[in-house]
Amino acid sequence: MEPLEPSDPARIGGYLLTHRLGEGGMGRVYLATTPSGRYVAIKVIRSTLVREGDFRARFAREVEAARRVGGFHTAPVVDADPEGDPAWVATAYIPGPTLFQRVRDHGPIRPPALYALTVGLAEGLKAVHDRGLVHRDLKPGNIILSDDGPRIIDFGIARPLDSESLTTHEAVFGTLPYMSPEQTENSHVGPASDMFSLGTVLAYAATGVNPFNGDSMAVTIRRLIGPPPDPGPIDPAIRALITECWNHVPERRPAPEAVLTRFSAPSAHAAAPPPGSTRPPAGADGSERTTQPPPPTFVEAGASTRQRPAPTFVEPTESITGAAPPRAAPPEPADAPRGPRRKWIWLAATALVVITTAVPAVVALRGEGDGDQSDTAAEPPEPAATLTGHEDPVNSVVFSPDGSTLATSDEHFSVRLWDTGTWEETATLIEDDTPLTMSSTVVAFSPDGTTLATGHQSLQLWDTGTWEETATLGDTEWITSVAFSPDGSTLATGEAVGARLWDADAGEETADLPGPADYVTSVAFSPDGSTLAAGTAVDTAGVVDGSDGGALRLWDTSTGDEAGTLTEHDSTVDAVAFSPDGTVIAACSAGAVRLWDTGTGEETATLTAGEPGRALAFSPDGSTLATGHDDGTVRLRETGTWEETATFPGEERVVSVGFSPDGSTLATGHSDGAVRLWDVG
């Protein structure tokens, strides 16, 4: 939960907005109050989506699907205006963690809470099916554990039972590891498909693992259409139900009514608070307080007593890390003055990076065995998760702006997508067996999250809503790096013979940037978009006349003219990045990370290490610099002092690093094809 930004509206449809709750692929979600003080969550749709021909009709269907279910089984729709400018929908505020967060933070669920979950989900699916709908995306991230039981949310791909969209004429929708076999085969999808997914959800709840999730999309599909897996040593009654749900013959799967009959005995329920027990305490004047929603209580007896995750609202994609986000703060009064705001969006944080000296400073990065660690250094943690699937060095790890998706690529032309709520692979966009050449696949999300760019043997653009390729720009085998400008209007590509700028909407080249035709290894826009920086490689083969490879080159993006060259390198510049406030530019070269003041062009610090650094990234708020090294370590630095605050151990060379949009998770790509996730927030 974040304060409102100056650009945010004060009201939507008569509701007073108080805080930002999150941002997803469809739009932004706000916490708001009704005139009487009740809380609602309002999803405001992106204007770019509304302009699409059939989007309003699709959005109206989502609203209607949620309205048709309603009641205790979802987040009820309070109000909506699909035809408005902007289009929006308001739902009741439902405090509580998602099922994914609950299992992640407290471990598998045991009876009797597991029985209560089973009954609640069966009751919810019965309500969905009784309204003539199929949900088609039942997964832990779409289930909120509220005080009075689980709520099924996100009806974005739900469809009526009689809709032609349930036949083979429609593309496959859903989250792959939680799909039914008929979904993967694009067959007719009916209510029994949701029951197969229910079995997988319960297996995850009982064990903390989805047994269908494989190292690749192909492996996951083979598991889904193959013999059902063993759920493991879990409660016998739940085990039997899961096995029945996983029957490959849809007609032989249990219906929700059968599940309710089997598990709805009073002893199967976890104790629930009496009605009204979670109402806020009265204020000093005796009036009921309505400004602080009640905390979630769905944690079984004996579970961990550490702080529960913050409430999850309409869009489960708000959860993007392996660590629970901070508890939501009470909303500020509408007339209260607001303090400084942080702008948690891609490449646009406002925290300042302070350089403490006007002359270059050399700060040694501690390596293993280099003596005592700083008193403030954290103990080296284990990764929160390790993603496998790539077979070659992972040269890109990039989060979508809303944090719901991690895109990764390797040096052998493979691009994979991962759901950050479950860390499961959801799609493989490119899987090319072309022999390795000088080029490397790289990826970048547009700032609004609607487009993914991949640099391969051409520059390809993908619609993040459908993951269909929408454009192919250029024709070259030498694209080495890709970046979007902060406003999303311009794309930059680094290539073996320089860099180019492209109009992202028109798909046309706008500038072939001048200067020596160096091999460009990395490109980055300044936060205001006025400057493009590029790291270049040393021309060891002597094939380019007049090359100043090993330099950091700068261009004015408005004119395409060269703005400057920083030539303090005697080896290849492997990575380059601007600090979020634009005051510092950092580059890896010759086993060191060098920092420049962008206002004066002077080098202000050099961070050295025993092993070369190949990758770097600033946290979104600018407080931390992460660097990846050849010895497999990842090091974090506080940017005000450049003191090392943490070292994550490893063995395989770190090729890429990237922060989640809220700065709480760091992804690292390694030379063995693994992607590791670290809790840093």
C-alpha positions as CSV (number, residue, x, y, z in Angstrom):
1,M,0.0,0.0,0.0
2,E,1.5,3.3,-1.1
3,P,0.3,7.0,-0.8
4,L,-1.4,8.5,-3.7
5,E,0.7,10.3,-6.3
6,P,0.0,13.9,-7.5
7,S,-1.1,12.4,-10.9
8,D,-3.7,10.1,-9.2
9,P,-7.3,11.2,-9.3
10,A,-8.9,12.2,-6.0
11,R,-12.2,10.5,-6.7
12,I,-13.5,7.8,-9.1
13,G,-17.2,7.4,-9.5
14,G,-17.9,9.3,-6.3
15,Y,-15.5,7.2,-4.2
16,L,-12.7,8.9,-2.3
17,L,-9.3,7.4,-3.1
18,T,-6.9,7.1,-0.2
19,H,-4.0,4.8,-1.2
20,R,-2.5,2.9,-4.1
21,L,-2.9,-0.9,-3.6
22,G,-1.1,-2.2,-6.7
23,E,-0.7,-2.2,-10.4
24,G,-1.4,-5.0,-12.8
25,G,-1.5,-5.6,-16.5
26,M,-5.0,-4.2,-16.8
27,G,-4.5,-1.1,-14.7
28,R,-4.0,0.3,-11.2
29,V,-5.9,-0.6,-8.0
30,Y,-6.7,1.9,-5.3
31,L,-8.1,1.7,-1.8
32,A,-11.1,4.0,-1.6
33,T,-14.0,4.8,0.8
34,T,-17.7,5.2,0.3
35,P,-19.4,8.3,1.7
36,S,-20.2,6.2,4.8
37,G,-16.6,5.1,5.4
38,R,-16.7,1.6,4.0
39,Y,-13.7,0.3,2.1
40,V,-13.7,-0.7,-1.5
41,A,-10.9,-1.6,-3.9
42,I,-11.2,0.2,-7.3
43,K,-9.5,-1.1,-10.4
44,V,-9.0,1.6,-13.0
45,I,-8.3,0.3,-16.4
46,R,-5.4,1.6,-18.5
47,S,-6.4,4.0,-21.2
48,T,-4.3,2.1,-23.8
49,L,-6.4,-1.0,-23.2
50,V,-9.7,0.9,-23.4
51,R,-8.8,2.1,-26.9
52,E,-8.6,-1.5,-28.1
53,G,-11.6,-2.5,-30.2
54,D,-13.2,-5.1,-28.1
55,F,-11.7,-4.4,-24.7
56,R,-14.7,-2.7,-23.1
57,A,-16.9,-5.7,-24.0
58,R,-14.3,-8.1,-22.5
59,F,-14.0,-6.0,-19.3
60,A,-17.8,-5.8,-19.1
61,R,-17.9,-9.6,-19.2
62,E,-15.4,-9.8,-16.3
63,V,-17.5,-7.5,-14.2
64,E,-20.7,-9.4,-15.1
65,A,-19.0,-12.8,-14.2
66,A,-17.9,-11.5,-10.8
67,R,-21.4,-10.0,-10.2
68,R,-23.1,-13.3,-11.1
69,V,-21.2,-15.2,-8.4
70,G,-21.1,-12.5,-5.7
71,G,-22.0,-13.4,-2.1
72,F,-19.5,-15.0,0.2
73,H,-17.5,-16.6,-2.6
74,T,-15.6,-13.7,-4.2
75,A,-14.9,-10.0,-3.8
76,P,-18.4,-8.7,-4.5
77,V,-18.7,-6.1,-7.2
78,V,-20.0,-2.9,-5.6
79,D,-20.1,-0.6,-8.6
80,A,-18.6,-0.4,-12.1
81,D,-18.5,1.8,-15.2
82,P,-17.1,-0.2,-18.2
83,E,-18.1,2.6,-20.5
84,G,-16.5,5.4,-18.4
85,D,-13.4,7.4,-19.1
86,P,-11.5,5.8,-17.4
87,A,-13.3,2.4,-17.2
88,W,-13.4,1.1,-13.6
89,V,-14.8,-1.5,-11.3
90,A,-15.2,-1.3,-7.5
91,T,-15.3,-4.4,-5.3
92,A,-15.6,-4.9,-1.6
93,Y,-12.3,-4.8,0.3
94,I,-11.4,-8.3,1.4
95,P,-8.5,-8.4,4.0
96,G,-6.4,-11.5,4.1
97,P,-3.4,-13.2,2.4
98,T,-3.7,-15.2,-0.7
99,L,-3.4,-19.0,-0.3
100,F,0.0,-18.7,-2.0
101,Q,1.2,-16.2,0.6
102,R,-0.3,-18.3,3.5
103,V,1.6,-21.4,2.4
104,R,4.8,-19.5,1.6
105,D,5.0,-17.8,5.0
106,H,3.6,-20.5,7.3
107,G,4.1,-23.8,5.4
108,P,1.6,-26.4,4.3
109,I,-1.9,-26.4,5.8
110,R,-3.0,-29.3,8.0
111,P,-6.4,-30.5,9.1
112,P,-8.7,-29.1,10.3
113,A,-7.8,-25.9,8.5
114,L,-7.2,-27.9,5.3
115,Y,-10.8,-29.3,5.5
116,A,-12.2,-25.8,6.0
117,L,-10.3,-24.6,2.9
118,T,-11.6,-27.6,0.9
119,V,-15.2,-26.9,1.9
120,G,-14.9,-23.2,1.2
121,L,-13.4,-23.7,-2.2
122,A,-16.0,-26.3,-3.1
123,E,-18.7,-24.0,-2.0
124,G,-17.2,-21.2,-4.1
125,L,-16.9,-23.3,-7.2
126,K,-20.5,-24.5,-6.8
127,A,-21.5,-20.9,-6.8
128,V,-19.5,-20.2,-9.9
129,H,-20.9,-23.3,-11.7
130,D,-24.5,-22.6,-10.6
131,R,-24.2,-19.2,-12.3
132,G,-23.4,-20.9,-15.5
133,L,-19.7,-20.0,-15.4
134,V,-16.3,-21.8,-15.5
135,H,-13.5,-20.0,-13.7
136,R,-10.6,-21.5,-15.7
137,D,-7.8,-20.0,-13.6
138,L,-8.2,-21.4,-10.1
139,K,-4.8,-21.1,-8.4
140,P,-3.3,-20.1,-5.0
141,G,-2.8,-16.6,-6.1
142,N,-6.5,-16.2,-7.0
143,I,-7.7,-17.3,-3.6
144,I,-7.9,-14.8,-0.7
145,L,-8.1,-16.3,2.8
146,S,-10.5,-14.0,4.5
147,D,-11.9,-14.1,8.1
148,D,-15.0,-16.0,6.9
149,G,-13.4,-18.4,4.5
150,P,-11.6,-18.5,1.1
151,R,-12.7,-16.1,-1.6
152,I,-12.1,-16.9,-5.3
153,I,-11.1,-13.8,-7.3
154,D,-10.0,-12.7,-10.7
155,F,-12.7,-13.6,-13.2
156,G,-10.8,-12.1,-16.1
157,I,-11.0,-15.3,-18.2
158,A,-14.1,-16.9,-16.8
159,R,-16.6,-17.8,-19.5
160,P,-20.3,-18.8,-19.7
161,L,-20.9,-22.6,-20.1
162,D,-22.7,-22.0,-23.3
163,S,-20.1,-19.7,-24.8
164,E,-18.4,-20.7,-28.0
165,S,-15.2,-19.5,-26.4
166,L,-15.1,-22.8,-24.4
167,T,-14.6,-24.8,-27.6
168,T,-11.5,-25.4,-29.6
169,H,-12.0,-22.2,-31.5
170,E,-10.4,-20.2,-28.6
171,A,-6.8,-20.0,-27.6
172,V,-5.6,-21.6,-24.4
173,F,-6.1,-19.5,-21.3
174,G,-5.0,-20.1,-17.7
175,T,-1.9,-20.6,-15.6
176,L,-0.2,-23.7,-17.0
177,P,0.7,-25.7,-13.8
178,Y,-2.8,-25.4,-12.6
179,M,-4.6,-26.2,-15.8
180,S,-6.6,-29.3,-16.6
181,P,-5.4,-31.7,-19.3
182,E,-8.3,-30.5,-21.6
183,Q,-7.1,-26.9,-21.2
184,T,-3.7,-27.8,-22.5
185,E,-5.1,-29.8,-25.4
186,N,-7.5,-26.9,-26.3
187,S,-10.5,-29.1,-25.8
188,H,-14.0,-28.2,-24.5
189,V,-13.6,-26.8,-21.0
190,G,-16.4,-27.3,-18.6
191,P,-16.9,-27.2,-14.8
192,A,-14.9,-30.4,-14.4
193,S,-11.8,-28.5,-15.5
194,D,-12.1,-26.3,-12.4
195,M,-12.3,-29.5,-10.3
196,F,-9.0,-30.8,-11.7
197,S,-7.5,-27.4,-10.8
198,L,-9.0,-27.7,-7.3
199,G,-7.1,-31.0,-6.8
200,T,-3.8,-29.2,-7.7
201,V,-4.6,-26.3,-5.4
202,L,-5.2,-28.6,-2.5
203,A,-2.0,-30.5,-3.3
204,Y,-0.1,-27.2,-3.1
205,A,-1.9,-26.2,0.1
206,A,-1.1,-29.6,1.7
207,T,2.5,-29.9,0.6
208,G,3.7,-26.5,-0.5
209,V,4.5,-27.9,-4.0
210,N,2.7,-28.1,-7.3
211,P,3.7,-31.6,-8.6
212,F,2.9,-30.7,-12.2
213,N,5.3,-27.8,-12.3
214,G,8.3,-28.8,-14.4
215,D,11.6,-27.2,-15.5
216,S,10.0,-26.2,-18.8
217,M,6.7,-25.6,-20.4
218,A,7.0,-28.9,-22.3
219,V,7.7,-30.9,-19.2
220,T,4.8,-29.4,-17.4
221,I,2.4,-30.2,-20.2
222,R,3.7,-33.8,-20.3
223,R,3.0,-34.2,-16.6
224,L,-0.5,-32.7,-17.0
225,I,-1.5,-35.1,-19.8
226,G,0.4,-38.1,-18.4
227,P,-0.4,-40.4,-15.4
228,P,-1.4,-38.3,-12.4
229,P,1.5,-37.9,-9.9
230,D,1.5,-39.1,-6.3
231,P,0.3,-36.2,-4.0
232,G,2.7,-37.3,-1.3
233,P,2.2,-38.3,2.4
234,I,-0.7,-36.1,3.3
235,D,-4.1,-36.5,5.0
236,P,-5.7,-39.6,3.6
237,A,-9.1,-38.0,3.0
238,I,-7.6,-35.0,1.1
239,R,-5.3,-37.4,-0.8
240,A,-8.3,-39.4,-2.0
241,L,-10.1,-36.3,-3.1
242,I,-7.0,-35.0,-5.0
243,T,-6.7,-38.3,-6.8
244,E,-10.3,-38.2,-7.9
245,C,-10.0,-34.6,-9.1
246,W,-7.0,-35.6,-11.2
247,N,-9.0,-38.2,-13.2
248,H,-8.3,-37.6,-16.9
249,V,-11.9,-38.4,-17.7
250,P,-13.7,-35.1,-16.8
251,E,-17.1,-36.9,-16.1
252,R,-15.4,-39.0,-13.4
253,R,-14.2,-36.1,-11.4
254,P,-16.3,-35.2,-8.3
255,A,-18.7,-32.3,-8.4
256,P,-18.5,-29.5,-5.8
257,E,-21.7,-30.9,-4.2
258,A,-20.0,-34.3,-3.6
259,V,-17.0,-32.5,-1.9
260,L,-19.4,-30.5,0.3
261,T,-21.2,-33.7,1.4
262,R,-17.9,-35.4,2.2
263,F,-16.1,-32.6,4.1
264,S,-18.8,-30.3,5.5
265,A,-19.2,-32.1,8.9
266,P,-18.9,-29.6,11.8
267,S,-15.7,-31.2,13.0
268,A,-14.0,-30.5,9.7
269,H,-14.2,-26.7,10.1
270,A,-11.6,-24.5,11.7
271,A,-13.0,-22.3,14.4
272,A,-14.3,-19.1,13.0
273,P,-14.7,-15.9,15.0
274,P,-18.3,-15.1,15.9
275,P,-20.1,-12.5,13.8
276,G,-18.9,-9.0,14.5
277,S,-15.8,-10.1,16.5
278,T,-13.5,-8.4,14.1
279,R,-15.2,-5.0,14.0
280,P,-12.8,-2.2,14.7
281,P,-12.8,-0.8,18.3
282,A,-14.8,2.3,19.1
283,G,-13.2,5.6,18.9
284,A,-12.8,8.0,21.9
285,D,-16.2,9.6,21.1
286,G,-17.9,6.2,21.1
287,S,-18.3,6.1,17.3
288,E,-17.2,3.0,15.4
289,R,-13.9,3.4,13.6
290,T,-14.0,2.7,9.9
291,T,-10.5,3.7,8.8
292,Q,-8.6,0.5,9.6
293,P,-9.7,-2.8,8.1
294,P,-9.6,-5.8,10.4
295,P,-6.5,-8.1,10.1
296,P,-6.8,-11.5,8.5
297,T,-7.3,-14.5,11.0
298,F,-7.0,-17.5,8.7
299,V,-4.0,-19.2,10.4
300,E,-4.4,-22.6,11.9
301,A,-3.5,-23.3,15.5
302,G,0.2,-24.0,16.0
303,A,1.4,-22.2,13.0
304,S,4.1,-19.7,13.0
305,T,3.3,-16.5,15.0
306,R,5.4,-14.1,13.0
307,Q,3.7,-11.2,11.3
308,R,1.1,-12.2,8.7
309,P,1.4,-10.9,5.2
310,A,-0.4,-7.7,4.4
311,P,-4.0,-7.9,3.1
312,T,-4.3,-8.9,-0.6
313,F,-6.8,-6.9,-2.6
314,V,-8.4,-7.3,-6.0
315,E,-5.4,-8.2,-8.0
316,P,-3.2,-11.1,-6.6
317,T,-0.3,-10.0,-8.8
318,E,0.5,-7.5,-6.1
319,S,2.4,-10.3,-4.4
320,I,5.7,-10.5,-6.2
321,T,8.3,-11.6,-3.7
322,G,9.3,-14.4,-1.5
323,A,8.9,-12.2,1.6
324,A,5.8,-10.7,3.0
325,P,5.3,-7.0,2.2
326,P,5.0,-4.6,5.1
327,R,1.7,-4.3,6.8
328,A,-0.5,-1.7,5.3
329,A,-0.5,1.7,7.1
330,P,-3.8,3.3,8.1
331,P,-5.2,5.7,5.5
332,E,-4.5,9.3,6.0
333,P,-7.4,11.7,6.6
334,A,-8.5,13.3,3.4
335,D,-7.5,16.7,4.6
336,A,-4.2,15.8,6.2
337,P,-1.0,17.1,4.6
338,R,1.0,14.4,2.9
339,G,4.7,13.9,3.4
340,P,7.3,13.1,0.8
341,R,6.2,10.4,-1.7
342,R,8.0,7.6,-3.2
343,K,7.2,6.8,-6.8
344,W,7.5,3.0,-7.0
345,I,7.4,2.7,-10.8
346,W,9.9,1.3,-13.2
347,L,13.1,3.5,-13.4
348,A,11.4,6.5,-11.7
349,A,12.1,6.5,-7.9
350,T,12.9,9.8,-6.2
351,A,15.3,8.9,-3.5
352,L,18.6,10.7,-4.0
353,V,22.0,8.9,-4.4
354,V,24.5,10.9,-2.4
355,I,28.2,11.0,-3.3
356,T,30.2,11.8,-0.1
357,T,33.3,13.1,-1.7
358,A,34.2,15.3,-4.7
359,V,37.3,13.3,-5.7
360,P,37.4,9.7,-6.9
361,A,37.2,7.2,-4.0
362,V,38.3,3.6,-4.2
363,V,36.3,1.3,-2.0
364,A,37.3,-2.4,-1.8
365,L,34.5,-5.0,-2.1
366,R,35.0,-7.7,0.4
367,G,35.5,-11.2,-1.0
368,E,35.2,-14.5,0.8
369,G,38.1,-14.9,3.2
370,D,39.0,-11.2,3.1
371,G,38.7,-10.7,6.8
372,D,35.8,-9.8,9.1
373,Q,32.6,-8.5,7.6
374,S,31.2,-5.2,8.4
375,D,29.0,-5.0,11.5
376,T,26.1,-4.1,9.3
377,A,26.6,-6.9,6.8
378,A,23.8,-9.5,6.8
379,E,24.4,-13.2,7.1
380,P,24.6,-14.8,3.6
381,P,21.1,-16.1,3.1
382,E,19.8,-19.0,1.0
383,P,17.9,-18.2,-2.2
384,A,14.2,-17.8,-1.7
385,A,13.8,-19.8,-4.9
386,T,15.8,-21.3,-7.8
387,L,14.3,-21.4,-11.3
388,T,15.6,-24.0,-13.7
389,G,14.8,-24.5,-17.4
390,H,17.5,-22.6,-19.2
391,E,20.5,-24.6,-20.4
392,D,22.8,-21.7,-21.2
393,P,24.0,-18.6,-19.3
394,V,21.0,-16.4,-18.3
395,N,21.8,-13.0,-19.7
396,S,18.6,-11.2,-18.8
397,V,16.3,-11.1,-15.7
398,V,13.6,-8.5,-16.0
399,F,10.4,-8.0,-13.9
400,S,7.3,-6.6,-15.5
401,P,6.3,-3.2,-14.1
402,D,3.5,-4.7,-12.0
403,G,5.8,-7.4,-10.7
404,S,3.6,-10.3,-11.8
405,T,6.0,-11.7,-14.3
406,L,9.7,-12.4,-14.5
407,A,11.1,-12.6,-18.1
408,T,14.4,-14.4,-18.5
409,S,16.6,-15.1,-21.5
410,D,19.8,-17.1,-22.2
411,E,22.6,-16.9,-24.7
412,H,21.2,-19.7,-26.8
413,F,18.0,-17.8,-27.8
414,S,15.5,-19.0,-25.2
415,V,13.1,-16.6,-23.6
416,R,10.9,-17.8,-20.6
417,L,8.2,-16.3,-18.5
418,W,7.6,-17.0,-14.8
419,D,4.7,-16.2,-12.5
420,T,6.2,-14.4,-9.5
421,G,3.3,-15.4,-7.3
422,T,4.3,-19.1,-7.6
423,W,7.7,-18.9,-9.4
424,E,6.3,-21.4,-12.0
425,E,7.1,-21.1,-15.6
426,T,4.1,-20.0,-17.6
427,A,5.4,-19.7,-21.2
428,T,8.4,-20.1,-23.4
429,L,8.3,-17.3,-26.1
430,I,11.5,-18.3,-28.0
431,E,13.2,-21.7,-28.0
432,D,15.7,-21.6,-30.8
433,D,18.3,-24.3,-31.6
434,T,20.5,-21.9,-33.6
435,P,24.1,-22.4,-32.8
436,L,25.5,-19.7,-30.4
437,T,26.8,-16.7,-32.2
438,M,28.0,-13.2,-31.1
439,S,24.4,-12.1,-30.4
440,S,22.5,-12.7,-27.2
441,T,18.8,-12.7,-26.5
442,V,17.9,-9.8,-24.3
443,V,14.5,-8.7,-23.0
444,A,12.8,-5.5,-21.8
445,F,9.3,-4.6,-20.7
446,S,7.7,-1.3,-21.8
447,P,7.0,1.0,-18.8
448,D,3.2,0.4,-19.0
449,G,3.8,-3.3,-19.0
450,T,1.8,-4.0,-22.3
451,T,4.8,-4.9,-24.4
452,L,7.8,-7.1,-24.1
453,A,10.8,-6.5,-26.5
454,T,13.2,-9.4,-27.2
455,G,16.5,-8.9,-29.0
456,H,17.4,-11.9,-31.1
457,Q,18.2,-12.1,-34.8
458,S,15.7,-9.3,-35.0
459,L,13.9,-7.0,-32.5
460,Q,10.6,-8.7,-31.7
461,L,7.6,-7.1,-29.8
462,W,5.1,-9.2,-27.8
463,D,1.7,-8.3,-26.4
464,T,1.9,-9.2,-22.7
465,G,-1.9,-9.8,-22.5
466,T,-1.8,-12.6,-25.1
467,W,1.9,-13.2,-25.5
468,E,1.5,-13.0,-29.3
469,E,4.2,-11.4,-31.4
470,T,2.9,-8.1,-32.7
471,A,5.9,-6.8,-34.7
472,T,9.4,-7.7,-35.9
473,L,11.8,-4.8,-36.4
474,G,15.1,-4.8,-38.2
475,D,16.9,-7.8,-39.7
476,T,20.2,-8.5,-38.1
477,E,22.0,-11.2,-36.2
478,W,23.8,-8.8,-33.9
479,I,21.4,-7.4,-31.4
480,T,23.1,-7.5,-28.1
481,S,20.9,-5.3,-25.8
482,V,17.5,-3.7,-25.7
483,A,16.0,-0.9,-23.6
484,F,12.7,1.1,-23.6
485,S,12.8,4.9,-22.9
486,P,11.0,5.8,-19.6
487,D,7.9,7.0,-21.5
488,G,7.8,3.9,-23.7
489,S,7.9,5.8,-26.9
490,T,11.4,4.8,-28.0
491,L,13.3,1.6,-28.1
492,A,17.1,1.4,-28.2
493,T,19.1,-1.5,-29.5
494,G,22.8,-2.2,-29.0
495,E,24.4,-4.1,-31.8
496,A,27.8,-5.3,-33.0
497,V,28.3,-2.2,-35.0
498,G,26.8,0.6,-32.8
499,A,23.3,1.5,-31.6
500,R,20.0,2.5,-33.0
501,L,16.8,4.1,-31.9
502,W,13.3,3.0,-32.9
503,D,9.8,4.5,-32.7
504,A,8.1,1.9,-30.5
505,D,4.6,2.6,-31.8
506,A,5.3,3.0,-35.5
507,G,8.0,0.3,-35.5
508,E,10.4,2.5,-37.6
509,E,14.0,3.3,-37.1
510,T,14.5,6.9,-36.1
511,A,18.3,7.2,-35.6
512,D,21.5,5.3,-36.3
513,L,23.6,6.7,-33.6
514,P,27.0,8.2,-34.8
515,G,30.5,7.4,-33.6
516,P,32.9,4.5,-34.0
517,A,31.2,1.3,-34.9
518,D,32.0,-0.4,-31.6
519,Y,30.5,-3.7,-30.4
520,V,27.8,-2.5,-27.9
521,T,27.3,-4.7,-24.9
522,S,24.7,-2.8,-22.9
523,V,22.3,0.2,-23.3
524,A,20.4,2.2,-20.8
525,F,18.2,5.3,-20.8
526,S,18.5,8.1,-18.2
527,P,15.4,8.3,-16.1
528,D,14.3,11.5,-17.9
529,G,14.9,9.8,-21.3
530,S,17.2,12.6,-22.5
531,T,20.4,10.4,-22.7
532,L,21.2,7.0,-23.9
533,A,24.4,5.3,-22.4
534,A,26.1,2.4,-24.1
535,G,28.9,0.2,-22.9
536,T,31.3,-1.1,-25.6
537,A,33.7,-4.0,-25.9
538,V,37.4,-3.8,-26.5
539,D,38.2,-4.6,-30.1
540,T,40.8,-7.3,-29.4
541,A,40.6,-8.6,-33.0
542,G,41.4,-5.2,-34.4
543,V,38.7,-5.3,-37.0
544,V,37.2,-1.9,-36.5
545,D,39.1,1.2,-37.6
546,G,39.2,4.0,-35.0
547,S,37.4,2.0,-32.3
548,D,37.5,3.3,-28.8
549,G,36.0,0.1,-27.4
550,G,36.0,-0.2,-23.7
551,A,34.4,3.2,-23.4
552,L,31.1,4.4,-22.0
553,R,29.4,6.3,-24.8
554,L,26.5,8.9,-24.3
555,W,24.0,10.2,-26.9
556,D,21.4,13.0,-26.8
557,T,18.2,11.1,-27.6
558,S,16.3,14.2,-28.9
559,T,18.9,14.9,-31.6
560,G,20.7,11.6,-31.9
561,D,24.0,13.5,-31.5
562,E,26.9,12.2,-29.4
563,A,26.9,13.8,-26.0
564,G,30.1,12.5,-24.6
565,T,32.5,9.6,-24.1
566,L,33.9,8.3,-20.8
567,T,37.2,6.5,-21.7
568,E,38.5,5.5,-18.3
569,H,38.4,1.8,-19.2
570,D,41.1,-0.6,-20.4
571,S,38.7,-3.5,-20.9
572,T,35.2,-4.3,-22.1
573,V,32.3,-2.5,-20.4
574,D,29.9,-5.4,-19.5
575,A,27.0,-3.5,-18.1
576,V,25.7,0.1,-17.6
577,A,22.9,1.6,-15.5
578,F,21.6,5.0,-14.3
579,S,20.6,5.5,-10.7
580,P,16.8,6.1,-10.5
581,D,17.2,9.8,-9.8
582,G,19.6,10.2,-12.7
583,T,22.5,11.6,-10.7
584,V,24.8,8.6,-11.1
585,I,25.8,6.3,-13.9
586,A,27.5,3.0,-13.1
587,A,29.4,0.6,-15.3
588,C,31.2,-2.8,-14.8
589,S,34.6,-3.0,-16.3
590,A,38.0,-4.7,-15.6
591,G,36.9,-6.3,-12.4
592,A,35.6,-3.0,-11.0
593,V,32.4,-0.9,-10.9
594,R,33.0,2.7,-11.7
595,L,30.6,5.6,-10.9
596,W,30.2,9.0,-12.5
597,D,28.4,12.1,-11.6
598,T,26.0,12.7,-14.5
599,G,26.0,16.5,-13.9
600,T,29.8,16.9,-14.2
601,G,30.9,13.8,-16.0
602,E,33.5,13.2,-13.3
603,E,34.3,9.8,-11.9
604,T,33.3,9.8,-8.2
605,A,34.0,6.3,-7.0
606,T,35.5,3.0,-8.0
607,L,34.3,-0.2,-6.3
608,T,36.8,-3.0,-6.7
609,A,36.6,-6.7,-6.1
610,G,38.8,-9.8,-6.4
611,E,36.5,-11.2,-9.1
612,P,35.3,-9.2,-12.1
613,G,31.8,-7.8,-12.0
614,R,29.7,-8.6,-15.0
615,A,26.2,-7.3,-14.0
616,L,24.7,-4.5,-12.0
617,A,21.4,-2.9,-11.1
618,F,20.1,-0.1,-8.9
619,S,17.1,-0.8,-6.6
620,P,14.0,1.1,-7.6
621,D,14.4,3.5,-4.7
622,G,18.1,4.1,-5.5
623,S,19.2,3.1,-2.0
624,T,21.1,-0.1,-3.1
625,L,23.4,-1.1,-5.9
626,A,23.6,-4.9,-6.7
627,T,26.6,-6.3,-8.6
628,G,27.1,-9.9,-9.9
629,H,30.6,-11.4,-10.1
630,D,32.5,-14.2,-11.8
631,D,32.9,-16.1,-8.5
632,G,29.2,-16.5,-8.3
633,T,28.7,-13.9,-5.5
634,V,26.1,-11.1,-5.6
635,R,27.0,-8.0,-3.5
636,L,24.8,-5.3,-2.2
637,R,26.0,-1.7,-1.6
638,E,24.3,1.2,0.2
639,T,24.5,4.0,-2.3
640,G,25.0,6.8,0.2
641,T,28.3,5.4,1.5
642,W,29.0,2.6,-1.0
643,E,29.5,0.3,2.0
644,E,28.8,-3.4,1.4
645,T,25.6,-4.5,3.3
646,A,25.2,-8.1,2.1
647,T,27.0,-10.8,0.1
648,F,25.0,-13.7,-1.4
649,P,27.3,-16.7,-2.0
650,G,27.4,-18.8,-5.2
651,E,29.6,-20.9,-7.4
652,E,28.4,-20.2,-11.0
653,R,29.3,-16.9,-12.6
654,V,26.6,-14.2,-12.3
655,V,25.6,-12.9,-15.8
656,S,22.6,-10.7,-15.0
657,V,20.8,-9.1,-12.0
658,G,17.5,-7.3,-11.6
659,F,15.3,-5.9,-8.9
660,S,11.5,-6.4,-8.6
661,P,9.6,-3.1,-8.9
662,D,9.1,-2.8,-5.1
663,G,12.8,-3.6,-4.5
664,S,12.1,-6.6,-2.2
665,T,13.3,-9.3,-4.5
666,L,16.6,-9.6,-6.5
667,A,16.8,-12.0,-9.4
668,T,20.2,-13.2,-10.6
669,G,21.0,-15.1,-13.8
670,H,23.9,-17.5,-13.7
671,S,26.2,-19.2,-16.2
672,D,24.8,-22.7,-15.4
673,G,21.3,-21.6,-16.6
674,A,19.8,-21.2,-13.1
675,V,17.9,-18.1,-12.0
676,R,18.0,-17.4,-8.2
677,L,15.6,-15.2,-6.3
678,W,16.8,-13.4,-3.1
679,D,14.8,-11.6,-0.4
680,V,16.4,-8.2,-0.1
681,G,13.5,-6.0,1.1
